[in-house]
Structures are given as C-alpha cells and as structure tokens.
C-alpha cells in the first residue's frame, strides 16, 4: 500500500481529486490535509462582497469530493515538510509519512508593512478569515458616520475589492470614504495601458481616491512614502504574497523568493517524489505569472503526472499559453477584460465572467464527478 499526501485544497488539487474518483486504486492510500472542508473560489469573492452571490454559491465542498475519491480528509494546517525523511507534520502535531507528495496550499499574504495597524487590519488571505470578518466591517460602517475604508494593493484583486466594497457600503447606507493605496509601481502594472486607463475611470466615477506611494500602517491608518498619512477605520490588505515560511526547513530546492522550484511537469527539481502547483511553487523553465489562471490550467497536468509517477509512466508537461485572459469585475454586472494588449469592458464581459465562474464551481459538484 503506497501513500499519496495532498497538502492543500487549492484549484489544482480539485482536478486531482476528480481524477482519483475516476481512477480508484486498491493499493493506494490518499490523504488530503487542508484547513477547511471547502474551497472558497477566489474569483467570486468580489461578487460575494458586492452581494451578487451567496457564500454557498462561491464554495466547493472538499469533503464530498474526498469521499467520492476515497480520500481521507484531515482538517489541519501543515507546519513542516521533511523531504529527506518523507514526512509531513501538522499544526495539531500529527506526523504523516508519504511515498508521493503534492502541494497546492497557496502562498501567504505579505502584510509585514501593515501589521502595526493591529485590529484595524483585515487581510484578504486566508479567504475564509476575510469572509468571516467582512459582515462585521459592514455593521461597523453603518453605525459610524464618515467611515473610512482603505484598501492597500495595486493588483487586480485590490481593484476588485475596492470597487466591490464601495458598492457594498453604498447599499448598506454607509456614509463611507473609500481610498486605494497602490505602490509606486502603479495600478495594474502588469496589464496594458488601456486596461489601466479603464480601471482608473471606474475609480474616478465612484469617487475613490488613488494614492500611488509605498505605504506602511500605523495605529491610526496608513503612512505613505511621501510623508502624508490617511486615517482609516479599517485597512484591507490585498498586497503581494510570500512563500509559506515552513518551506525554508523542508529540504526542497527553493527559488530566491522561497517558493518550491519545479519544472514543466510541476515536479520538484530536487525531490522527484514531490510535486507542486499554484502559488506555492515557481516554474524554473518559463516565466510564469503567479495567478490562479495557471493553477487551474495546471490542475489536469498535475493529476495525470501524479498517477503516472505512481504507475511508472511517462510524465507530461504543462505548456502555458502566451497570453492569459483576465476578467476584472469593477461594478454591478460590469467588468473589464484584459488579454495582452487587448482590452474591453461592459456588462457583456461581466456576464461572460459570471458564466465562467459559475461553470467552474459547478464542474466540481458531485453531479459532475
């Protein structure tokens, strides 16, 4: 009996669970270690904030997927991987050995410059913690005149959160002030200029001030690199990510930022019995953006390669597309499309995004397995 351990219930591991349900083996024990019995789909988070979806519509039931695949779920967090001894240790002190290991546990939010805000800080990651706290933010905003919410971050996630939160506060009847603080690199720096212009127009229409300065938090709010400060009742951190700190002692070969170094087959460069996908790893053969788009596309490849490794078969490579399509929600039933130098916006883009998001969640319902 061989043992495969899946660390994390991320996008790529959804495909692995589905594949295991379709190709059951009597001599394989599979354990899924993940903090929660569900995956909250990040692509629908802004829609949930804006009130377009219920939380149930944004979630995929990992327990049911695991049961269908004859996989043992362990609801815990991994705190240590020892690649030389082939063991995994959890927060609750449980020790598991493995023959094959796959990691799809994501990255950590890098909020080091904002932690001085204390209880005012609300990080987007972990998503479930954010979802639990957001309703309290709305209640606080309704009860306090001139409530001020500041979002820190310059990527698509920060833009979507700022616009969705603005709409939610408006619907709640809050006399709110919304501000967005982006780094000196600017808003949506990895997207085309036309996308940036479209996004800025949406922010101007809603009266959301944008500050392009590096920032750090204080007990009162946000201090920017130009010396000015912004008072904040709450600060939402949609800043960059960092690799899980416990990887440092894993013995796995890591890149300069501390992510697991993998090849095109999503196999560890140092340990062939370890695979990784999503934000926890870094492709060394191509320059790949850290995006959920690639985690989804790599999922079927990861599923094939895990089974191939177990069966002594040839592994396959995930070849990413030259351009990825990004659909950025920016107001009720309205979104911006970004694809290389091409961009567009409108209600039709939102309808397309809504169809894609709902289809993805539906794809991993038990009716589809």
C-alpha positions as CSV (number, residue, x, y, z in Angstrom):
1,X,0.0,0.0,0.0
2,X,1.5,3.3,-1.1
3,X,0.5,6.7,0.3
4,X,-0.1,9.9,-1.6
5,X,-0.5,13.0,0.5
6,X,-2.2,16.1,-0.9
7,X,-1.3,19.3,1.1
8,X,-3.9,22.0,0.5
9,X,-7.3,22.1,-1.2
10,X,-6.4,24.5,-3.9
11,X,-7.6,24.8,-7.5
12,X,-5.2,22.3,-9.0
13,X,-6.0,19.6,-6.3
14,X,-9.6,19.8,-7.4
15,X,-8.6,18.1,-10.6
16,X,-6.5,15.6,-8.7
17,X,-9.5,14.6,-6.5
18,X,-11.7,14.3,-9.5
19,X,-9.1,12.1,-11.3
20,X,-8.7,9.9,-8.2
21,X,-12.5,9.5,-8.1
22,X,-12.4,8.3,-11.7
23,X,-9.3,6.1,-11.3
24,X,-9.6,4.4,-7.9
25,X,-6.8,2.0,-6.8
26,X,-6.9,-0.7,-4.1
27,X,-3.2,-0.3,-3.3
28,X,-3.2,3.5,-2.9
29,X,-4.0,5.4,0.3
30,X,-4.6,9.1,-0.3
31,X,-4.7,11.7,2.5
32,X,-5.9,15.3,1.9
33,X,-4.6,17.8,4.5
34,X,-6.3,21.1,4.4
35,X,-7.6,23.6,7.0
36,X,-11.2,23.7,5.8
37,X,-13.8,21.3,4.4
38,X,-14.4,23.6,1.5
39,X,-12.7,25.8,-1.0
40,X,-14.0,29.4,-1.4
41,X,-13.4,30.2,-5.0
42,X,-11.4,33.4,-5.1
43,X,-12.7,34.5,-8.5
44,X,-16.1,35.0,-7.0
45,X,-15.0,36.8,-3.8
46,X,-15.6,40.3,-5.1
47,X,-19.0,39.3,-6.4
48,X,-19.9,38.0,-2.9
49,X,-18.7,41.2,-1.3
50,X,-20.9,43.2,-3.7
51,X,-23.9,41.0,-3.0
52,X,-24.1,39.2,-6.3
53,X,-23.6,35.7,-4.8
54,X,-24.3,33.9,-1.6
55,X,-21.3,32.4,0.1
56,X,-22.6,28.9,-0.6
57,X,-22.5,29.7,-4.3
58,X,-18.8,30.5,-4.1
59,X,-17.8,27.3,-2.3
60,X,-16.7,23.8,-3.4
61,X,-17.3,21.0,-0.9
62,X,-13.9,19.3,-0.4
63,X,-15.3,16.7,2.0
64,X,-17.7,15.4,-0.6
65,X,-15.0,15.4,-3.3
66,X,-12.7,13.5,-1.0
67,X,-15.4,11.0,-0.1
68,X,-16.1,10.4,-3.8
69,X,-12.4,9.8,-4.4
70,X,-11.9,7.5,-1.4
71,X,-9.6,10.1,0.0
72,X,-9.1,10.6,3.8
73,X,-9.6,14.3,4.7
74,X,-7.6,15.7,7.6
75,X,-8.7,19.2,8.5
76,X,-5.5,20.7,9.8
77,X,-2.6,23.0,8.7
78,X,0.8,21.7,7.6
79,X,3.6,23.3,9.6
80,X,6.6,21.2,8.4
81,X,7.7,19.1,5.5
82,X,10.8,16.9,5.8
83,X,11.7,15.9,2.2
84,X,14.6,13.7,3.2
85,X,12.5,11.7,5.7
86,X,9.4,12.0,3.5
87,X,7.2,13.2,6.3
88,X,4.6,15.9,6.9
89,X,3.8,17.5,10.3
90,X,0.6,19.4,11.1
91,X,-0.4,22.2,13.5
92,X,-2.1,19.6,15.7
93,X,1.2,17.7,16.0
94,X,0.2,14.8,13.7
95,X,3.0,13.2,11.7
96,X,2.4,11.5,8.3
97,X,4.8,9.7,6.1
98,X,4.4,9.6,2.3
99,X,5.5,7.8,-0.8
100,X,4.4,10.7,-3.0
101,X,3.6,14.3,-2.0
102,X,1.7,17.0,-3.8
103,X,1.4,20.6,-2.6
104,X,-1.3,23.1,-3.6
105,X,-1.6,25.1,-0.5
106,X,-1.1,28.6,-1.9
107,X,1.1,31.4,-0.6
108,X,0.8,33.6,2.4
109,X,-0.3,37.3,2.3
110,X,2.6,39.6,2.8
111,X,1.3,42.1,5.3
112,X,4.6,42.8,7.1
113,X,4.4,46.6,6.4
114,X,0.8,46.8,7.7
115,X,0.8,44.8,10.9
116,X,1.2,47.9,13.0
117,X,-2.5,48.6,12.3
118,X,-3.4,45.9,14.7
119,X,-7.1,45.0,14.8
120,X,-7.8,47.5,12.0
121,X,-6.0,45.3,9.5
122,X,-8.1,42.8,7.5
123,X,-6.0,40.7,5.2
124,X,-7.6,39.0,2.1
125,X,-5.8,35.8,2.9
126,X,-6.8,33.4,4.3
127,X,-10.0,34.0,2.4
128,X,-12.2,32.2,4.9
129,X,-11.0,34.5,7.7
130,X,-11.8,37.5,5.5
131,X,-15.3,36.2,4.8
132,X,-15.9,35.7,8.5
133,X,-14.9,39.3,9.3
134,X,-16.4,41.2,6.3
135,X,-20.0,41.3,7.7
136,X,-18.7,42.9,10.9
137,X,-17.0,45.6,8.7
138,X,-20.3,46.4,7.1
139,X,-22.0,46.7,10.5
140,X,-19.3,49.0,11.8
141,X,-19.6,51.1,8.7
142,X,-23.3,51.5,9.1
143,X,-23.0,52.6,12.7
144,X,-20.2,55.1,12.3
145,X,-20.6,58.4,10.4
146,X,-17.9,59.1,7.9
147,X,-16.5,55.6,8.0
148,X,-13.2,55.4,6.1
149,X,-12.0,52.2,4.5
150,X,-8.6,52.0,2.9
151,X,-7.5,49.2,0.5
152,X,-3.8,48.7,0.1
153,X,-2.6,46.9,-3.1
154,X,-2.1,47.6,-6.8
155,X,-3.2,44.4,-8.5
156,X,-6.5,43.2,-9.9
157,X,-7.5,41.8,-6.6
158,X,-7.1,45.1,-4.8
159,X,-9.0,46.9,-7.6
160,X,-11.9,44.5,-7.5
161,X,-12.1,44.5,-3.7
162,X,-12.1,48.3,-3.5
163,X,-14.9,48.6,-6.1
164,X,-16.9,45.8,-4.6
165,X,-16.5,47.1,-1.1
166,X,-17.6,50.6,-2.3
167,X,-20.8,49.2,-3.7
168,X,-21.5,47.1,-0.6
169,X,-21.1,50.1,1.7
170,X,-23.3,52.2,-0.6
171,X,-26.1,49.5,-0.5
172,X,-25.7,49.3,3.3
173,X,-26.4,53.0,3.6
174,X,-22.9,53.9,5.0
175,X,-21.6,57.4,4.7
176,X,-18.3,56.0,3.7
177,X,-15.0,57.2,2.3
178,X,-13.0,54.8,0.2
179,X,-9.4,55.1,-0.7
180,X,-7.0,52.9,-2.6
181,X,-3.2,53.0,-1.9
182,X,-1.1,51.4,-4.6
183,X,2.7,51.0,-4.7
184,X,5.0,53.3,-6.7
185,X,4.8,50.7,-9.5
186,X,1.2,51.9,-10.1
187,X,-2.2,50.3,-10.5
188,X,-2.4,47.1,-12.6
189,X,1.3,47.5,-13.6
190,X,1.4,44.0,-15.2
191,X,-1.5,44.9,-17.6
192,X,-1.7,47.0,-20.7
193,X,-2.1,50.8,-20.5
194,X,-5.6,50.6,-21.9
195,X,-6.6,48.3,-19.0
196,X,-5.1,50.7,-16.5
197,X,-7.0,53.6,-18.1
198,X,-10.3,51.7,-18.0
199,X,-9.7,50.9,-14.3
200,X,-8.9,54.4,-13.3
201,X,-12.0,55.7,-15.0
202,X,-14.1,53.3,-12.9
203,X,-12.4,54.5,-9.7
204,X,-12.9,58.2,-10.6
205,X,-16.6,57.6,-11.3
206,X,-17.1,56.2,-7.8
207,X,-15.0,58.9,-6.1
208,X,-12.4,56.5,-4.9
209,X,-9.1,58.4,-4.4
210,X,-5.9,56.6,-5.6
211,X,-2.6,57.2,-3.9
212,X,0.5,55.9,-5.7
213,X,3.0,55.6,-2.9
214,X,4.6,52.8,-0.9
215,X,2.8,52.6,2.4
216,X,3.1,51.3,5.9
217,X,0.5,51.1,8.6
218,X,0.2,52.9,11.9
219,X,-2.3,52.6,14.7
220,X,-4.3,55.5,13.1
221,X,-4.2,54.4,9.5
222,X,-1.7,54.4,6.6
223,X,1.6,56.4,6.3
224,X,2.7,56.9,2.8
225,X,6.3,57.3,1.4
226,X,5.6,61.0,0.6
227,X,5.1,61.7,4.3
228,X,1.3,62.1,4.1
229,X,-1.0,59.9,6.1
230,X,-4.5,58.6,5.8
231,X,-6.8,58.0,8.7
232,X,-8.5,54.6,8.4
233,X,-11.2,52.8,10.4
234,X,-10.2,49.5,8.6
235,X,-7.4,48.6,6.3
236,X,-7.9,45.8,3.7
237,X,-4.6,44.3,2.7
238,X,-4.6,42.9,-0.9
239,X,-0.8,43.2,-1.1
240,X,1.7,40.8,-2.5
241,X,2.3,37.2,-1.5
242,X,5.2,35.4,0.1
243,X,6.1,31.7,0.3
244,X,5.0,29.7,3.3
245,X,7.7,30.1,5.9
246,X,7.8,26.4,6.8
247,X,9.2,25.6,3.4
248,X,12.6,27.0,4.5
249,X,13.4,23.9,6.5
250,X,11.8,21.4,4.1
251,X,15.0,20.4,2.3
252,X,13.3,21.1,-1.0
253,X,15.1,23.2,-3.6
254,X,13.5,26.6,-3.4
255,X,13.8,29.7,-5.7
256,X,15.2,33.0,-4.5
257,X,11.8,34.0,-3.0
258,X,11.4,30.8,-1.1
259,X,8.9,29.0,-3.4
260,X,9.3,25.4,-4.4
261,X,11.3,25.2,-7.6
262,X,9.5,22.9,-10.1
263,X,9.9,22.0,-13.8
264,X,7.3,21.9,-16.6
265,X,5.9,18.7,-15.1
266,X,5.4,20.5,-11.8
267,X,7.9,18.1,-10.3
268,X,10.4,19.3,-7.6
269,X,13.8,19.9,-9.1
270,X,15.4,18.3,-6.0
271,X,13.0,15.5,-5.0
272,X,11.2,13.6,-7.8
273,X,8.6,12.2,-5.3
274,X,7.3,15.8,-4.6
275,X,5.0,17.8,-6.9
276,X,3.6,21.3,-6.5
277,X,1.2,23.6,-8.3
278,X,-0.4,27.0,-7.7
279,X,1.2,29.8,-5.7
280,X,3.3,27.6,-3.5
281,X,5.7,26.8,-6.4
282,X,7.8,28.5,-9.1
283,X,8.4,27.2,-12.6
284,X,12.1,27.4,-13.4
285,X,11.8,26.7,-17.1
286,X,9.4,29.5,-18.0
287,X,8.5,32.9,-16.6
288,X,5.0,32.2,-15.2
289,X,2.9,34.9,-13.5
290,X,1.6,33.9,-10.0
291,X,-2.0,33.6,-11.0
292,X,-5.0,31.3,-10.3
293,X,-5.4,31.0,-14.1
294,X,-2.3,28.9,-14.2
295,X,-3.2,26.9,-11.2
296,X,-6.5,25.9,-12.9
297,X,-4.8,25.0,-16.2
298,X,-2.0,23.1,-14.5
299,X,-4.5,21.0,-12.5
300,X,-5.2,18.3,-15.1
301,X,-1.5,18.0,-15.8
302,X,-0.7,17.6,-12.1
303,X,-3.5,14.9,-11.8
304,X,-2.0,13.0,-14.8
305,X,1.5,13.2,-13.5
306,X,0.7,12.0,-10.0
307,X,-0.9,8.9,-11.4
308,X,1.9,8.4,-13.9
309,X,4.5,8.7,-11.3
310,X,2.7,6.0,-9.2
311,X,2.4,3.7,-12.2
312,X,5.9,4.2,-13.6
313,X,4.6,6.0,-16.7
314,X,6.0,9.0,-18.6
315,X,5.2,12.4,-17.2
316,X,3.7,15.3,-19.3
317,X,4.5,19.0,-19.4
318,X,2.1,21.9,-18.8
319,X,2.8,24.5,-21.6
320,X,1.1,27.8,-20.6
321,X,-0.5,30.0,-23.2
322,X,1.4,33.1,-24.3
323,X,-1.4,35.3,-23.0
324,X,-3.9,34.8,-20.3
325,X,-7.4,36.3,-20.2
326,X,-8.2,38.3,-17.1
327,X,-11.7,39.4,-16.3
328,X,-11.8,42.1,-13.7
329,X,-15.2,42.9,-12.0
330,X,-15.5,46.6,-11.4
331,X,-19.2,47.4,-10.7
332,X,-22.5,45.6,-10.5
333,X,-22.8,43.5,-13.6
334,X,-19.9,45.2,-15.3
335,X,-16.3,44.1,-15.9
336,X,-13.0,44.7,-17.8
337,X,-11.4,42.2,-20.0
338,X,-7.6,42.1,-20.2
339,X,-5.8,39.9,-22.8
340,X,-2.3,41.0,-23.7
341,X,-2.6,44.4,-25.3
342,X,-6.3,43.9,-25.9
343,X,-8.9,45.2,-23.5
344,X,-12.6,45.7,-23.4
345,X,-15.3,46.5,-20.9
346,X,-19.0,46.3,-20.4
347,X,-21.9,44.3,-19.0
348,X,-21.2,41.5,-21.5
349,X,-17.8,41.0,-20.0
350,X,-19.3,40.5,-16.6
351,X,-21.9,38.1,-18.0
352,X,-19.0,36.1,-19.5
353,X,-17.1,36.1,-16.2
354,X,-20.2,35.1,-14.3
355,X,-20.7,32.2,-16.7
356,X,-17.1,31.0,-16.3
357,X,-17.0,31.3,-12.5
358,X,-20.3,29.5,-12.0
359,X,-19.3,26.8,-14.5
360,X,-16.0,26.2,-12.6
361,X,-17.8,25.8,-9.3
362,X,-20.4,23.5,-10.9
363,X,-17.7,21.4,-12.5
364,X,-16.7,20.1,-9.1
365,X,-20.1,19.3,-7.8
366,X,-20.8,15.6,-7.3
367,X,-23.1,15.6,-10.3
368,X,-20.1,16.3,-12.5
369,X,-17.6,13.8,-11.0
